[in-house]
Amino acid sequence: MAEQSPYSQARLPAHLALRIALAARALKGVDTACLLQALIAAVGEPITEARLAKLRASRLRSRLLEAGSAETPSSPLVLTDRQLQQALGLLKGRGVKMPEEPLPKPQAYQEGDLQDSIRIACASDGGERLDGIFSNCTRFLIYQISPRESRLIALREPGSCRKDMDRHAYRAELLQDCQLLYTLSIGGPAAAKVVRAGVHPVKLARALPAREIVEELQRVLATAPPPWLAKAMRRSRDSSHDFSVITP
């Protein structure tokens, strides 16, 4: 049976994959697969930013020598201290910057264009990703979603508010035409202000492409929405709200 590639054991986040590729380039004679195998032996799985932060040069060296010996027993791996320290720094993110994703372009939209649609906001810090926190995200991606079609209709950047203004209320006011807010985190006081603006907050456990949320909502709208979504769709600005922060 063929040996399983280290890459198939876990799908690495893009920023960690970039760090490992750059670190392998700094280590002469070590390819990316060999480094990945050594890292799994050194920090365990899954490889995370927190685990890499605790990695020491001595442990990295010993695991690399083991992996190198297993790969090419007749040609011992030679690692200089300078190479090792440079690779360790790259693994921990020193001097590594991810290329910024281009911002998506909103599509034209007029009220009533999409029948039976809802409007959602996604907290975002980069590209077309849901990867932000309500209280300090760079922008909100605004989507109009129906069972048959979806459009990104706006990018709303809160910027800074005046010192005499409530920051959470200011941000909530930007979303008052939305039915749902998706965010990685939102505190109780902030959630109360979002609900007061007529928006239903939904907290997710991890960052993901915003389009995944859009596509999932389309499927739900085309079938039967769960109670928390049906309630959000029925909500009226003049009625009282009893929404809590939901993790679907």
C-alpha positions as CSV (number, residue, x, y, z in Angstrom):
1,M,0.0,0.0,0.0
2,A,1.3,3.4,-0.9
3,E,2.3,5.7,2.0
4,Q,-0.1,8.5,2.7
5,S,1.2,11.9,1.8
6,P,1.5,14.3,4.8
7,Y,-0.6,16.8,2.8
8,S,-3.6,14.4,2.9
9,Q,-3.6,14.2,6.7
10,A,-5.0,17.6,7.3
11,R,-5.8,20.6,5.1
12,L,-3.6,23.5,6.2
13,P,-4.9,27.1,6.4
14,A,-3.4,29.2,3.6
15,H,-1.2,31.4,5.9
16,L,0.4,28.3,7.6
17,A,1.0,26.6,4.2
18,L,2.8,29.7,3.0
19,R,5.0,29.8,6.2
20,I,6.0,26.2,5.7
21,A,6.8,26.6,2.0
22,L,9.0,29.6,2.8
23,A,10.7,27.8,5.7
24,A,11.5,24.8,3.5
25,R,13.1,27.2,1.0
26,A,15.3,28.6,3.7
27,L,16.5,25.0,4.7
28,K,18.8,23.9,1.9
29,G,18.2,20.2,1.0
30,V,14.7,20.1,2.8
31,D,11.6,19.9,0.6
32,T,8.2,21.0,1.8
33,A,6.9,17.5,2.3
34,C,9.9,16.6,4.5
35,L,9.5,19.7,6.6
36,L,5.8,19.0,7.0
37,Q,6.5,15.5,8.2
38,A,9.0,16.9,10.7
39,L,6.6,19.5,12.0
40,I,3.9,16.9,12.5
41,A,6.4,14.8,14.5
42,A,7.4,17.9,16.5
43,V,4.1,19.6,17.3
44,G,1.5,17.0,16.5
45,E,-1.7,17.4,14.5
46,P,-3.3,19.6,13.5
47,I,-0.5,22.1,12.9
48,T,-1.7,25.4,14.4
49,E,-0.3,28.8,14.9
50,A,-0.3,28.3,18.6
51,R,1.7,25.1,18.4
52,L,4.2,26.6,16.0
53,A,4.7,29.5,18.4
54,K,6.0,27.0,21.0
55,L,8.3,25.2,18.7
56,R,12.0,25.3,19.7
57,A,15.0,25.1,17.4
58,S,16.5,22.0,19.0
59,R,13.2,20.1,18.5
60,L,12.9,21.2,15.0
61,R,16.5,20.2,14.2
62,S,16.1,16.7,15.7
63,R,12.8,16.0,13.9
64,L,14.2,17.3,10.6
65,L,17.3,15.1,10.9
66,E,15.0,12.1,11.6
67,A,12.8,12.9,8.6
68,G,15.9,13.5,6.4
69,S,17.5,10.2,7.4
70,A,14.3,8.3,6.7
71,E,14.1,9.9,3.2
72,T,17.7,9.7,2.1
73,P,19.7,7.4,4.5
74,S,22.9,7.6,2.4
75,S,23.0,11.4,2.3
76,P,22.8,12.9,5.9
77,L,21.1,16.3,6.2
78,V,23.3,19.2,7.1
79,L,21.6,22.2,8.9
80,T,23.4,25.4,9.9
81,D,22.2,27.4,12.9
82,R,21.5,30.3,10.6
83,Q,19.2,28.3,8.3
84,L,17.4,26.8,11.3
85,Q,16.8,30.1,13.0
86,Q,15.6,31.7,9.7
87,A,13.2,28.8,9.1
88,L,11.9,28.9,12.7
89,G,11.2,32.6,12.4
90,L,9.3,32.1,9.1
91,L,7.3,29.2,10.7
92,K,6.3,31.6,13.5
93,G,5.2,34.3,11.0
94,R,8.1,36.7,11.3
95,G,8.3,38.8,8.2
96,V,5.6,36.7,6.5
97,K,2.7,38.7,5.0
98,M,-0.2,37.1,3.2
99,P,-1.1,38.7,-0.1
100,E,-4.3,40.7,0.3
101,E,-7.3,39.3,-1.5
102,P,-8.9,41.8,-3.9
103,L,-12.2,43.2,-2.6
104,P,-15.2,41.9,-4.4
105,K,-17.3,44.3,-6.5
106,P,-20.9,44.9,-5.6
107,Q,-23.6,44.2,-8.2
108,A,-26.4,46.6,-9.1
109,Y,-29.6,46.1,-7.1
110,Q,-32.9,47.8,-6.8
111,E,-35.5,47.0,-4.1
112,G,-37.7,44.2,-5.3
113,D,-35.2,42.8,-7.8
114,L,-35.1,39.5,-6.0
115,Q,-38.4,38.1,-5.0
116,D,-38.7,36.3,-1.6
117,S,-35.2,37.5,-0.6
118,I,-33.5,38.4,2.7
119,R,-30.6,40.7,3.3
120,I,-27.6,39.6,5.4
121,A,-24.4,41.2,6.6
122,C,-21.1,39.4,7.0
123,A,-18.3,40.8,9.2
124,S,-15.1,40.8,7.1
125,D,-11.5,41.8,7.3
126,G,-10.2,40.6,4.0
127,G,-11.5,39.9,0.5
128,E,-14.8,38.1,0.3
129,R,-14.4,36.3,3.6
130,L,-16.5,36.0,6.7
131,D,-13.5,36.5,9.1
132,G,-14.3,39.5,11.2
133,I,-15.7,40.4,14.6
134,F,-18.7,42.7,14.8
135,S,-17.0,45.3,17.0
136,N,-13.9,45.9,15.0
137,C,-14.2,44.3,11.5
138,T,-13.0,46.4,8.6
139,R,-16.2,46.1,6.6
140,F,-19.5,44.4,6.3
141,L,-20.3,42.5,3.1
142,I,-24.0,43.0,2.3
143,Y,-25.8,40.3,0.3
144,Q,-29.4,40.0,-1.0
145,I,-30.4,36.3,-1.2
146,S,-33.4,34.6,-2.7
147,P,-33.9,30.8,-3.3
148,R,-32.8,31.3,-6.9
149,E,-30.3,34.1,-6.9
150,S,-27.9,36.0,-4.7
151,R,-26.0,39.3,-5.1
152,L,-23.3,41.2,-3.2
153,I,-25.0,44.6,-3.1
154,A,-22.7,46.7,-0.9
155,L,-19.5,47.0,1.1
156,R,-20.0,49.0,4.2
157,E,-17.0,50.3,6.1
158,P,-17.8,51.6,9.5
159,G,-14.6,53.6,9.9
160,S,-14.3,55.5,13.2
161,C,-17.2,57.1,15.1
162,R,-17.2,60.3,17.2
163,K,-16.1,60.0,20.8
164,D,-19.6,60.9,22.0
165,M,-21.2,58.0,20.0
166,D,-21.7,54.4,21.1
167,R,-19.5,52.3,18.8
168,H,-21.7,49.3,18.9
169,A,-24.9,51.3,18.3
170,Y,-23.2,53.1,15.4
171,R,-22.2,49.8,13.7
172,A,-25.6,48.3,14.3
173,E,-27.3,51.3,12.6
174,L,-25.3,50.6,9.5
175,L,-27.0,47.2,9.3
176,Q,-30.6,48.1,10.1
177,D,-31.9,47.2,6.7
178,C,-30.5,43.6,7.1
179,Q,-32.3,40.6,8.6
180,L,-29.2,38.7,9.7
181,L,-25.6,39.5,10.8
182,Y,-22.9,36.8,10.6
183,T,-19.8,37.3,12.7
184,L,-17.1,35.3,14.4
185,S,-17.8,37.0,17.7
186,I,-20.2,39.4,19.4
187,G,-20.6,40.3,23.0
188,G,-23.8,40.5,24.9
189,P,-24.1,44.4,25.0
190,A,-23.2,44.6,21.3
191,A,-25.7,41.8,20.4
192,A,-28.5,43.7,22.3
193,K,-27.9,46.8,20.2
194,V,-27.9,44.7,17.0
195,V,-31.2,43.2,17.9
196,R,-32.5,46.6,18.8
197,A,-31.7,47.6,15.2
198,G,-33.9,44.8,14.0
199,V,-31.1,42.5,13.0
200,H,-30.6,38.8,14.1
201,P,-27.0,38.1,15.1
202,V,-25.5,34.7,14.1
203,K,-22.1,33.7,15.5
204,L,-19.9,31.2,13.7
205,A,-17.0,29.2,15.1
206,R,-14.5,29.7,12.3
207,A,-13.7,31.9,9.4
208,L,-14.8,30.8,5.9
209,P,-15.6,32.2,2.5
210,A,-18.8,34.4,2.7
211,R,-20.1,32.7,-0.4
212,E,-20.4,29.4,1.6
213,I,-22.9,31.2,3.9
214,V,-24.8,32.6,0.9
215,E,-25.1,29.2,-0.8
216,E,-26.2,27.5,2.4
217,L,-28.9,30.1,3.0
218,Q,-30.1,29.8,-0.6
219,R,-30.5,26.0,-0.1
220,V,-32.4,26.7,3.2
221,L,-34.7,29.3,1.6
222,A,-35.5,26.9,-1.2
223,T,-36.7,24.2,1.3
224,A,-37.9,24.9,4.8
225,P,-36.1,27.5,7.0
226,P,-35.5,26.5,10.6
227,P,-37.3,28.5,13.3
228,W,-34.5,30.9,14.0
229,L,-34.4,31.9,10.3
230,A,-38.1,31.9,9.9
231,K,-38.4,34.3,12.9
232,A,-35.7,36.6,11.4
233,M,-37.6,36.7,8.1
234,R,-40.9,37.5,9.8
235,R,-39.6,40.2,12.0
236,S,-41.1,43.6,11.8
237,R,-39.4,46.8,12.8
238,D,-42.4,47.8,14.9
239,S,-42.6,44.5,16.9
240,S,-40.7,43.5,19.9
241,H,-37.7,41.2,19.5
242,D,-36.7,38.2,21.6
243,F,-33.7,37.0,19.5
244,S,-30.6,35.7,21.1
245,V,-27.2,35.1,19.5
246,I,-27.6,31.8,17.6
247,T,-25.0,29.4,16.4
248,P,-26.8,27.4,13.7
